[in-house]
Amino acid sequence: MQIQDLEDGEFLNNAREKINDAFGEIPVLYNIDAAGNLLVTKHSGETLIVPFKNYFALLTTVFNSVSVGLATPLVAGKVLLVDDDIPDQAESSGRVLSAAQVIARIDEATATLPPNINNPAEDQTLVLHYNTLKAKYELVNKGILTLLTALGNTDKNTVLNNLFTAATNDLLGSWFTLLARQANDTAIGILCQKLTLLGCGGGTSPGTTALLKVKEIRCFQEPILTILKEAIQNYHLANQAISFDKTNFLTPGIQLFDKNSIHNTPQKYITDEGIEVGDANLIISHPVPVKELTPYTPNVDGQYVAFFNKAGQSTGGAALVRDRATFVTTAGTDHIKVSIPLSEVYRFMLVEGEVLPDLYTPFVLDFQGESQQGRDALAQGYRLDSLAPRLTTGQQLFNYLDLGNQPNSLIDEGSTITDYAGYTVSHFIPVTPNTVYVTTDSQYVGFFSVNRKPRRGVRYDRGPSSAFTTGPDTYFVRLAIPNSLLATYGLVKGSVLPANLLPYKLSLNVTTPQGDAAQQSANAALSASNALSQLIVVSQQLFNNDPLVTTPNTFEYVNGTPEANGGYTLSGLIPAKPLTWYSPTFRAFASYYDANQQKLGVGANYDRVDGMGNPQLPFKTTAETAFFKCSVPTSLLATFMVVEGLVLPTIYQAFGGTTSKYLRVDTNQIGKKALVTGTSIATLIQGGQYEAACKNLGIYVMNFSEGGSCVRISRKDGTFDGNSYISKALCMAATSAEKEEFIANYESFYKPKFNPAFGVPDTLSDTEKAKIRSSSYETKIIPYYDSANPLFGPPDLLIFDHGFNDNTFPNDTDLDWEQAPADPFDRRCFIGAMNYVIREIQKKYPRAKMAFVSHYEHELYPRVVKAQQFLATRYNFPILRLDQVMGYSQQKVPNTQQYWVQSDWSPYTAGKDTSVDMSALQFALPDNLHFGSDSTGFAVRKATGFLEPFLKTTVF
């Protein structure tokens, strides 16, 4: 509801302007258009077009809406209305009116003022001392009424009636009353005397009728409609001026960690003493508001947590190694920061209390306010907080299709907009202060602050160049553009226009959860499309005349401007390569699009000619082209073709293709889970055959293989003197308790026993300790069967690829690798240790499916394969005998001696006779051990080829 203009003079200490401005700025509706702009409709009816990247300005609007909009039409709000000149009013009580009450009272009062107020006599002033009907109102300042005009000879009763109507008709409710509302002789006499003193008539004779308008009134103990000075328009998220105390109306959900916060610090971790340390594998969380003396639980064990008080001072924290993940804040703790592995960021959770939810819960904010509009606006603003930095425009900053463009209007250098036929005022265009910009034509440019308040702009006749420099507080500009230039007008950053100005476009750099999901879906679709395209024999024809993808009765110019035309049909987007020739059967218009399917504003004209001036069918795409559209005469739809290259087929080819004979469909394994444990031969870094095979089948794989690891805990006599450190530290059959005992007594007992030739650490770092703890079957396998890891387990198949490193222990006999020991679960030998691990798994999950993958060669290390086959036979587990299919033997391969000097093999010649041909194993695996040592990738592909059908028959 707009308060009407009273024409001349001020009204109620500028109350009308302040109320109109305040309530007119309240956003009432939010929408997002197809171009990615936020459309904000204010109470005044004005619509703002806000690009996402300018979210600071948006947040100002949002918080202004909160400050005013907390008052609803039915419920009094929390915003005090006070007089700027009387600060004490801000401390008074009972100063709350609802928006509806304020508007209703002012509108009621102003509606009674006569419309014919003209030509005021400035020297005629009526001075009244105010009295109120309520004794509690005290006069502190004289109210000054300005006599505006004399309307002729009228009796004094008419004068008083007009005066009362104008000034005392319950003006602003009970804020003030000029005189008692009774039309009695005493009141009439008082007013007549004062009118007489001013030469406005008097006595009982006819006088001059006076229509009065309030110029200045100040009241004590009551508000005069000025929004409380703590306007949130000065709030700046950019410099983190917001504090926890001022945001207590924002309540997070159960998840306290926002992985998209701009205040997360990557490539660092923070200690429990609040010290930040560089580490490329970790990230420090944003400050998380917490309660003191309260338990909190992360879903990832073993992370530093730093505590801070309200002053931001470190007050201790939670150690990296603690009895359990849950920690309790100390007295005085206001907020915390958590060290998080980068690999865990997208699933990391932090919750209040000691119980984690069953499923991952994303971070959300709840706005505890009384205005639904403010709630919606604030939520939208916080969503834009993560999106805005990832939205970027191209060179062209002006969008001639923006709904915020204002037709038939002109803006001047004072940033004032007036009606003007033939011109359009642009949408608000985000710019940088103190920066040079240039337009395609020299016209007026209006400047605006971060709150979109007008600032002094530049004139159309600013000089020989159309360039201009923004002011120190200019964050937006609006352009005056002739309608005839609208489609081609440009604004770019810098002083020089590009030779080829591309159309406006908005690009999204996807790192948000929603964007990640969309990008993952797009990548999956692209991967599927690429894979499928390899199984389809595609026609040369690129034009699809299917009505589902074409647009009938439409023609498109080279700049991408569509036009209704009954004789043409517009093709769908045709994928294209940059800087490539294409040949159509008809010299049609072709309009080019970039990889984001945005119009490039260029294309191929229908009247194109070759170097000799002859008509030319082919056209060449630009460097930015990823798609094009053709405008095809409807009469030629059935025969029109466009193909890549300069040569057309001799006969017509239909769009589409035929399936290849190699196409196969099998989805039994999609979504299944496999857990792999083995030596370095099975790891991703030394091969990746498991990852490749599982990816091909749609199986999710967790590969816990570790270089140097064993299953057995010692030699068969119980000793491990002279063995490698890793063989003991990473033995899988050891319990978690035995791992802790090893860590505790490492330096005093274990370290001297290991062979230093294999590398023995002086002390165990936190990282090494974590690695040791995770190598036990109780941590790397069992949790996936007892629901301790609901995001993965239980696996559909557990694969053992162990045995090679267990063969490095001395004093074993061949018989030890062909049968079980006297104690079948004796962990001091490989077969006994495997029996032990399998038994413990079956205790937890009797239905667990397990399989073996054998070593790939049985001549150099025959007993490894024998033990693996013994275990598979004993348990009737499936086994993939790679030694029988890989072709890796000790037989010499002719003509391979020449390869010893090549880069794949030359690092591994120590102790080798390089004067003779290589064995089949050495030639296939240059380091004689790992698939990954073959730089061609053939060894990995070969192993993958045998793993894939094995998994298809064992994972279901």
HUTA-V967028 format. One record per helix or strand. SS is the DSSP state (hx for helix, st for strand). FROM is the first residue (numbers start at 0). TO is the last residue. If there is no record, write none. Layout:
ss=[SS	SS]
from=[FROM	FROM]
to=[TO	TO]
//
This chain:
ss=[hx	st	st	st	hx	st	hx	hx	st	st	hx	hx	st	st	hx	hx	hx	st	st	st	st	st	st	st	st	st	hx	st	st	hx	st	st	st	st	st	st	st	st	st	hx	st	st	hx	st	st	st	st	st	st	st	st	st	st	st	hx	st	st	st	hx	hx	st	hx	hx	hx	hx	hx	hx	hx	st	hx	hx	hx	st	hx	st	hx	st	hx	hx	st	hx	hx	hx]
from=[14	26	36	46	51	80	86	98	124	142	155	184	206	226	231	236	244	249	264	275	287	294	304	313	326	334	341	349	364	371	390	405	416	428	435	444	453	466	475	482	490	505	512	535	550	561	573	580	589	598	608	614	618	626	633	641	656	672	679	688	699	724	735	745	755	765	776	781	796	804	813	829	849	861	877	881	891	896	902	918	919	930	937]
to=[23	31	41	50	68	80	90	109	127	153	166	196	215	226	233	238	246	251	269	283	288	297	307	317	327	340	343	351	366	387	392	410	424	429	438	447	457	468	481	484	492	507	532	537	555	569	574	583	592	603	608	614	619	632	635	643	658	677	681	696	702	728	743	752	757	773	779	783	800	807	816	843	852	874	879	883	891	900	905	918	923	932	953]
//
